[in-house]
Amino acid sequence: MSPHDLFLWVAFPWLAVAAFIVGLVWRWRTDQFGWTTHSSQIYESRLLRLSSPLFHWGMVFVILGHVMGLAFPKSWTRAVGISDHAYHLIATIPGTIAGTAAILGLIGLLYRRVVNRTVFLATSVSDKIMYALLSLTMVAGFVATVSTQVFGGPHGYDYRATISPWLRQLFIFNAQPELMSDVPWQFKVHVLCGFLLLAVWPFTRLVHAFSAPVGYLTRPYVVYRSRDPQGTSSRRPRYDVAWEPVRSHHKEIHRAASPRTHEELR
């Protein structure tokens, strides 16, 4: 195994993961106010309403497909009665549909960034780097899927015999770079782009992926009260006075004050 292969398939992935973990901790400790999507919806919403759900829902299913293909060995799917050919169809057809949706959504988001001048001016340098790496990673993965899985014969390329065990062994510090030696170049480009994107992840707006509003599912209801005196009943309890306009609240306090108290206040 050459030093070049050792760097690409052992050192570089480990460095990328280290940068990802350390970067997330650093970003959380130093820039919690910047831990956000930096939404540009205020500048343009029509294209965003179409492209954003298409991209995000497509990516959800793409990520689920990656987890299923990379984390679960062949023996597991065979043990539950899924043949290799059935797995290939399950992974390829929905995966291609999800990848197409994600790429179409990304194209819409990029078009919106470039064409709308206000949105373009609100795009930072880190946004441009993120979009470039994200586009390269997604296109490489889509090309790899279409060329080796869709048009790669009835069974396609068996990445679960090479890429999947390489990745699993990599994360338990038992690197086996020789597994990547005969992998098609399309998948190699996709893997390297993916780890490069992982390395810069904490320093871009992609950190918002770890801020899903899970708390909204269990938080108590928010109670809203009218601030319009005409829209509320005159028999409401006195504790609701705090929600009235400040001016009317002041008048009620003024009328309730005794003459002596009024004089003292003056």
VOKELUM-100073 format. One record per residue (C-alpha): residue in one letter; x, y, z. Coordinates in steps of 0.2 Angstrom, whole numbers, padded with zeros to 4 digits, always signed. Example, Ala and Ser with C-alpha at 12.3 -4.5 7.8 and 13.67 -1.06 7.14 Angstrom:
BEGIN
A+0062-0022+0039S+0068-0005+0036
//
This chain:
BEGIN
M+0000+0000+0000S+0007+0017-0006P+0009+0032+0006H-0003+0041-0006D-0017+0028-0002L-0013+0028+0016F-0016+0046+0017L-0032+0046+0006W-0040+0031+0015V-0034+0032+0032A-0026+0049+0038F-0037+0061+0028P-0054+0053+0034W-0047+0053+0052L-0042+0071+0051A-0059+0076+0043V-0068+0068+0058A-0057+0076+0070A-0059+0093+0062F-0078+0090+0063I-0079+0085+0081V-0067+0099+0087G-0075+0112+0076L-0092+0108+0083V-0086+0110+0101W-0077+0126+0096R-0091+0133+0087W-0104+0130+0101R-0092+0137+0114T-0088+0153+0104D-0102+0157+0092Q-0119+0151+0099F-0127+0166+0092G-0121+0162+0075W-0127+0144+0076T-0141+0146+0064T-0146+0144+0046H-0144+0163+0043S-0160+0163+0034S-0163+0174+0019Q-0181+0171+0018I-0185+0190+0021Y-0176+0194+0005E-0185+0181-0006S-0198+0168-0002R-0206+0161-0018L-0191+0151-0024L-0186+0146-0006R-0204+0138-0003L-0201+0127-0018S-0183+0123-0017S-0180+0121+0002P-0192+0107+0006L-0187+0098-0010F-0169+0099-0005H-0171+0095+0013W-0183+0080+0011G-0173+0073-0003M-0157+0074+0009V-0167+0065+0023F-0170+0050+0012V-0152+0051+0005I-0145+0050+0022L-0156+0036+0027G-0150+0026+0012H-0132+0030+0016V-0135+0023+0034M-0143+0008+0028G-0130+0004+0015L-0114+0008+0025A-0119+0003+0043F-0128-0013+0040P-0118-0028+0034K-0124-0040+0021S-0127-0053+0034W-0140-0042+0043T-0151-0039+0028R-0149-0058+0023A-0154-0063+0040V-0171-0054+0039G-0174-0062+0022I-0169-0048+0010S-0159-0055-0004D-0144-0045-0012H-0154-0042-0028A-0169-0036-0018Y-0158-0024-0008H-0150-0018-0024L-0168-0013-0030I-0173-0005-0013A-0157+0005-0012T-0156+0010-0030I-0174+0015-0035P-0179+0026-0020G-0161+0032-0018T-0161+0039-0036I-0178+0047-0033A-0172+0055-0017G-0155+0060-0025T-0164+0068-0040A-0176+0078-0028A-0161+0084-0017I-0151+0090-0033L-0166+0099-0040G-0169+0108-0024L-0151+0112-0023I-0151+0119-0041G-0166+0130-0035L-0157+0136-0020L-0141+0140-0030Y-0152+0149-0044R-0160+0159-0030R-0143+0164-0023V-0136+0169-0040V-0151+0178-0048N-0158+0187-0033R-0146+0201-0030T-0151+0204-0012V-0149+0186-0008F-0132+0186-0017L-0126+0200-0007A-0131+0191+0009T-0121+0176+0004S-0105+0175+0014V-0088+0167+0009S-0092+0152+0020D-0108+0150+0011K-0100+0150-0006I-0087+0137+0000M-0101+0126+0008Y-0112+0127-0008A-0097+0122-0019L-0092+0107-0008L-0110+0102-0006S-0114+0103-0024L-0098+0093-0028T-0102+0079-0016M-0120+0077-0021V-0116+0077-0040A-0102+0065-0037G-0114+0053-0027F-0127+0055-0040V-0115+0051-0054A-0109+0036-0045T-0126+0029-0042V-0132+0031-0059S-0117+0025-0068T-0113+0010-0057Q-0130+0006-0050V-0143+0011-0062F-0133+0007-0078G-0121-0005-0070G-0129-0022-0074P-0143-0031-0064H-0134-0031-0048G-0123-0015-0050Y-0107-0012-0040D-0107-0021-0023Y-0101-0007-0012R-0106-0016+0003A-0091-0028+0000T-0078-0014-0001I-0083+0004+0004S-0095-0001+0019P-0083-0013+0028W-0069+0000+0025L-0079+0014+0033R-0084+0003+0048Q-0066-0003+0051L-0060+0015+0049F-0071+0021+0064I-0066+0007+0076F-0047+0012+0072N-0044-0004+0062A-0040+0004+0045Q-0040-0007+0030P-0036+0005+0015E-0033-0010+0003L-0052-0012+0002M-0053+0005-0007S-0040+0000-0020D-0052-0007-0033V-0067+0004-0030P-0073+0014-0045W-0067+0032-0046Q-0084+0039-0045F-0086+0032-0028K-0069+0037-0023V-0072+0055-0028H-0089+0055-0019V-0081+0048-0003L-0066+0061-0003C-0078+0075-0006G-0090+0069+0008F-0075+0069+0021L-0069+0086+0015L-0087+0093+0017L-0087+0085+0034A-0071+0094+0039V-0078+0111+0035W-0096+0107+0041P-0094+0116+0059F-0088+0132+0051T-0103+0135+0040R-0122+0136+0041L-0123+0117+0040V-0122+0117+0059H-0140+0120+0060A-0143+0102+0056F-0139+0099+0074S-0151+0111+0080A-0168+0103+0075P-0182+0110+0086V-0186+0094+0095G-0191+0103+0110Y-0206+0110+0101L-0214+0092+0102T-0215+0093+0121R-0215+0111+0126P-0232+0118+0134Y-0244+0128+0123V-0241+0147+0122V-0256+0157+0128Y-0260+0172+0118R-0271+0186+0126S-0278+0201+0116R-0271+0218+0119D-0286+0227+0112P-0298+0233+0125Q-0313+0232+0112G-0309+0213+0109T-0310+0208+0127S-0324+0205+0140S-0327+0219+0153R-0329+0205+0166R-0311+0198+0164P-0301+0195+0180R-0289+0208+0186Y-0273+0198+0183D-0276+0201+0165V-0273+0219+0166A-0254+0217+0163W-0258+0212+0145E-0267+0229+0141P-0259+0243+0132V-0247+0253+0143R-0257+0269+0142S-0274+0262+0148H-0265+0252+0162H-0257+0268+0168K-0274+0277+0168E-0282+0263+0178I-0268+0265+0191H-0269+0283+0191R-0288+0283+0195A-0285+0270+0208A-0273+0280+0218S-0279+0290+0233P-0278+0310+0233R-0264+0309+0246T-0255+0296+0236H-0257+0307+0220E-0250+0322+0229E-0235+0312+0236L-0232+0306+0218R-0232+0324+0212
//
